[in-house]
Amino acid sequence: MNFVEELKWRGMIHDMIPGSEELLAKEMVTAYVGIDPTADSLHIGHLVSVMILKHFQASGHRPVALVGGATGMIGDPSGKSLERNLLDEDTLRRNQAGIKAQLSKLLDFESDAPNAAVLVNNYDWMKEMSFLSFIKDIGKFITVNYMMSKDSVKKRFSGEGDGMSFTEFTYQLVQGYDFMHLYETMGCKLQLGGSDQWGNITTGVELIRRKLGQEAYGITCPLIKKADGTKFGKTESGNIWLDPRYTSPYKFYQFWLNVSDEDAKSYIKIFTMLDKETITSLIEEHEQAPHERKLQKALARELTVMVHSQEEYDKAVEASQILFGGATADALKKLDEQTLLQVFEGVPQFNVAAADISAGINFVDLCTEKAAVFPSKGETRKLIQGGGVSLNKEKVAGADRMVGDADLIAGKYLLVQKGKKNYFLLIAQ
């Protein structure tokens, strides 16, 4: 697989330092991507860089994921108008462990292949370096004029935000040193990243040229935006995380399932490993019957399986069918509490006394006296008679139906359904 050709048809190349493509054709190349360790989980905004590394490894080259423990303490000014909070070492180490666990599902770190992925933390080589040795050995090779010419610096100096501290001003130099350190210790000749990293990448290339007299290279990917021009990856409730503690597999699956048709056409290329033929065919099928959302379904499947697992994907599909398909009582009972609450977000909820359920209570009494699901007992009986009422996805056979602890989902929930679309969630407390 030709790495550059692969990225080009996927729309994942923005800038490339001349000679990068020739280098990749000539030898197995080591390349790195920097990841900011501001949390102990990656979010979908990081997935673009990770997918680039995934393609890089699939092309026979060696990917290096650099966790920016040192640079994370400074904060990258690129694309930012405010300085970020600094992190302590314990937090950085915890975040690094979380990130490594996630990357291990997406890249091959374990095999004995020569292109097995490597994880490094720049704090490990920066922590012993003194300020004086840094400005003496590194600072003298890059002029202030050169650093000031970068867009990320110019924007902040022209009044965006509250200016820039010396700490942030040095960021591109520290990142440039990372590139040089990896060049010297691992033969890393290429840096990959988003287009906002171009200034930092070229500083590293320049430092390697001036200090070592060697050539280094860089390739950037466009920053991903939604078709309407808004920022990719954020929702009203915040980031979509890869860690199931922060974003459940169901919610993760739903995010991709609900992207627009236009976005699905570009995301299927960027965020999956599906080949060109498969993707072209999927897009054609989608255009013939957009209402079937084949593209979104394929996207949601590929990503949920890749980030979580086949099992979590199956559970997410089953959970979705509870609202929109003919799911069974068994499927409902398999749901964990978090997913259940997310599936029925926005559904009317009623609190009922757990003691009443434990003692056993008539369904009609429960849904009229204890919770105002139905306006009257007469109407409830009439609906039951007409076969229009379900409890936990099973038709209520008669008005004498008793409800007890055995009916509770996850030990505290009851799902009442009127007709096809009206749901009510009863919570035993």
N, C-alpha and C positions, 0 to 999 in steps of 0.2 A: 504494500500500500504506500503510495506517494503522499507523504504528510501534507505538503503544501497544496497539491491538487485536491486532496480530500477536504482540506479546510476551505479552499476557494469555492467549491460548488456548494458547500454548506453555508456560505456567506460569513465565514469566521475569520477573514483576514482584512485588517485595516491598513497597517503599515508593515514594511519589511526592510531591514537594513540590507543593502545590496550585498550579494554573496551568500545570503542565508540559504537559499534554495540549493545552490551549488554545494555548499558544505554538507547538507543533508543527503545529497545524492552520492557523496564521496565516502562517507564513513558512518559508523554508529555514533550518534551525537548525544551528549548529556545536556539537558536543558532544565532550567528551573522556573517555577512560578512562586511568587511570594504570597503568603496567606496571613492576613491580619488576625492575631489571636485574641480579639476583643471579647469573645464568648467561648464557652466550651462546646459549641456546636457550630457547624457551618449552616448557612441558609442558602436558599436557591440562587441568590445573587452570586455565590461562590461557584456555582455549578458550571458556569461558562469556562472558567480557568481549569476546573477539574476535568471537564470534557476534553479540553485541549490536551491536557496531560494524558488522558485516556487514549486519544487518537495517536499521540506521540509514541506511547508505549506499543500500541497496536501496529505502528509503522516500523517497529524494530529498534526504536531509540530508547534512551534511558531517562525517565522523568525524575526530577527532584522536587519535592514539595518543601518549601522553606517556610517554617512558622516564624513570623517576625517578632520574636521575643524582645529583641533590642529595639527594632524600629517601632514595635507596638508601644514601647514606652515613650516614644517621641511623638508619633502621630503623623501620618502622611498628609501634607497639605493639598495634594492633588484633588481637585473637585470639592474641596471643603472651604467653608468660610469661617469656621471656628476651630480653635485648637481643641483636641480631644483629651479626655482624662487619661492619666498615666496609670499603668498597672503594676502591681507588686509581683515579685518573683513567684510566690506560691500560686497566685491566681494564674499567671502565665503558664506554669507547669501543669496545672489542672486543665486549663484550656487546651494545651498542647495534646494531652492524653486523650481528651474528647475528640479532638480533630483527627488525630491519628486513627482512632477506632473507626471513624466514619470513612476516612480515605482508604482504609484497608478493604472496605467493601467495594471500592470503585477502582482501585489500582492494585497491581500485583507487587506486594512488598516481600512476599515470603519465598518465592521460587529461587532456584539457584541459577536462573537465566542471567546472562550478562547485563540484560536491560531491566532487571528487577528494580522497582521504584525505591527511592531513598527518602527518608524524612530527616530534615535538619532544623536546628533552631539557631538563628544568628546571635542569640544571647550567649551561646556557648563560646563563640570566638570574640565577641565584643566585650564581655564582662571584665576580662583581664587587661584590656587595653586602656592606657591612661590618656587623658585629654591631650597632654603635651605630645605624646608619641603619635597620636592620631593627626594632630594638625601639622606635625613635622613630616611624618612619613606619607600622609595621604593628602592633606589639605593643600600642600604646595603644588600639586599637579593639576588642580582645577582652579581656574581663575573665578573671581567674584563676577566678573563680566559674563562669563559663560553661564554661571548659575543663575544670574539675574535674567538671562534671556529666555529661561523656561516659562511656558505659559502658566504653570501652576504658581510660580512665584510672581509673575507680572500681574496676574489677576488680583492677588492679595495686596500688592503694592499700589494698585490703582484704586484702592478704596473699597474692595469687596471684603466685608467683615471688619475686624478690628486690627488690621495689619497682621504681621507675622513675627513671632518670636525668633530669636536666634536658634533655639532648639529645633523648631520646624524648618528653618532655613537650611539647617545642616542635613535634613532628611535625605535629600538626593545624593549627598556625599556618602552617607552611611550605607544607603542601598547600593551605591556604586561600589563601595568597598566589599559588600556581600558578594557581588558578582565577581570581583577580582579574587576574593578568598576562595570561592567555589571553582574558579578557573584554575587557580594554583593547586588546590588540594584534590579536586575531583575531575579536572580536565573539562569543566563545564564551559562550553563556548557560546551558549545560546540562552537568552532570557525570553520568556513568554509572559504575556499579561494583557490587560485591557488597554484600550487606546489612551486612557488617562495616565498610564504608566510610561508613555513614550519618553517623556523628559527624563524620568529616573533611569530608564533603560539606557538611553544614549549617554547619560553621564557615566554609567558603568563601563560602556564600550570605550568611551574616551579615556577613562582612567586606566583601563587595561592597555590601551594603545600607548598612552604617554609613559606609564610607569614600567610596564613589562615589555613594551615594543611588540605586542601581539595583537592579532585581530579577533574581535568577538562580535556577536551578532544578536539581533533582536527581531521578534515578530509580535505584533499586537493584533488583538481582536476588537471589532467595534463594540462599543457599549450597547447592551441590549435594551431597547425601549419597546413599549407596547405600540401597536399600530396607531393608536390615538396620540402618540407622542409622550405619554406619561411614563413614569419610572417603572421598570419591570421589577417584580419580586415583592413589592409591598402590597398589603391589603389593608382594609380599614382596621383590622385587628393587629396589624404589625407584620413582622417578617414571617415567611413560611420557612420553618427550620427543618433540618434533616433529622434532628433528634426527636424521637417519638414522645419524649417528655414535654416538649414545647409545642410540637404540631403533630397531632395524631396521624397515623397512616391514612385514616379515612379523610381527614381534612386536607392532607397532602394530595390524595387522589382527586378529591373534589376540586381543588385549585386548578389542576391541569384539565380536568373534564370540562371546566366552565370557561376556558379561555376562548376568545373570539376566533372566528374562522380564519381571519387574516393572520392573527398571532400563531394559531396552530400550524399554519403552513411554514412559518419560519422556525418555530420552536421544535418541530419534529426533526428538522435538520441539525439544529444546534444541540439539543439535549438528549438525542438518542444515538445509538450506534447502528441503527438500521441503514442498510445500504441504499445507494441512489435509486436502483431499480424498484425496490420495495416502497420507498418514499414517493417516487413519481407515480407509481400505481395507486398508492393510498390517496394522494392529492386528486388524481383523476376520479377515483371512486367517490371521494367526498364532494367534488364539484357536481357530479351527476345526482347525488342525493344528500345535500347539506344537512337536511333535518335528521339524518341518521347519525350524524356527528362521529363518523368513523375515524376521522383524523384525531379528534380530541380523545376518543376511547383508546386509540393506539398509543397516543402520547402519554395518557394517564397510566396505561398498563406498563409501558416500557420503564417509565420513571419510578413508579411505585415498586415494581419488582427489583429494579436496580438499587434503589436507595434503601428499601425496607426488605421485602422478600416476596416470593410467590404466595406464601400463606397470608401475609398481610394484605396483598393485592386482592386475593380471593375474598377475604373478610370485608374489605372496603366495598367490593362489588356487591356482595351479599347485603351489606348495610344499606347501600344505595337502593337496592331493590325493595327494601322494607317500605320505603316511602312511595316508590314509583312502580313497583312490580308486584308479582304474586308471591312474595316471600312467605315462608312458613313460620309457625310458632317456634320451631326449633332454631331457625336462623335468628329470630329475635332474642331468644334466651342465650345464644352464644355471644351476644354483644357485651363488651365490657362497659362499665359505667360511663367512662369518658366519651366513647363513641356513641352510645345510646343518647346522651345529652346533646351531642353535636348533631346527630341525625334529626332529633326532634327540637332543635333550637327554634324558638319562636312559636312553638305549639302551646296552646293554653295549658297551664299547670295548676293542679290543686293539691294542697296538703291534706292528708287524712291521718287519723290516729292509727299508729301501728297496732295498738291494742285491739282496735275494732277488727282489723284484718286477722290478727292472731286468734281472736275468739270465733271468727267465721261470721260473715255478713252477707245478706242477700244483695245481689248485684243491683237490683232496682233501688233499694234503700241507699246503697253506697253512692250511686250516681245521681241521686236527687237530694237526700237528706245530708249526707256527709260531704259531698262535693257537687256543686251546681253544674254538672255536665249537661243534664237534660232539665227542661223547665218543670216537668211533672211526672209522677209515677205512671199516669194513664198514657201519656205520650211515649214514655220509655217502653211500656209493655207493648204498645202498638208497633213501635219500631222493631222490637225483638220478634214479634209475631211475623212481621214482613221480612225477616231475615236481614235487616239493615244494621245490626249492631254486632261488633266483634270485641272480644277481650283478648289481648295479646295475640292478635292475628287469627283467632279462632272464633267462629260464629257463636254467639250466645244462643243456646238452643231453646231456653225457656225462661220465663220471668222468675222461676224459682231457683235459678242458678246461684249457688253459694260461692263466695270468694274467700280464700284463706291464704296462709303463708306460702303454700306450695305454688300459688299463682304469681308470686312476686318475682320480678326480673331483677337480677343483681341484688336480691334481698330487700328491695325497697320500692320498686316501680311497677305500675300497672299501666298498660296502654289500652285505652278505650278508643274505638273507631266507629264513627257514624257515617254510613255510606262509604264512598270510595276515598274521599279526600279529607274528611274532617277527623283530626286526631286530638286526643286529650291525654295528658300524662298525669297520673295520680302518684303522689310521692308519700309513702308511709313513713311517718316520723314519730 
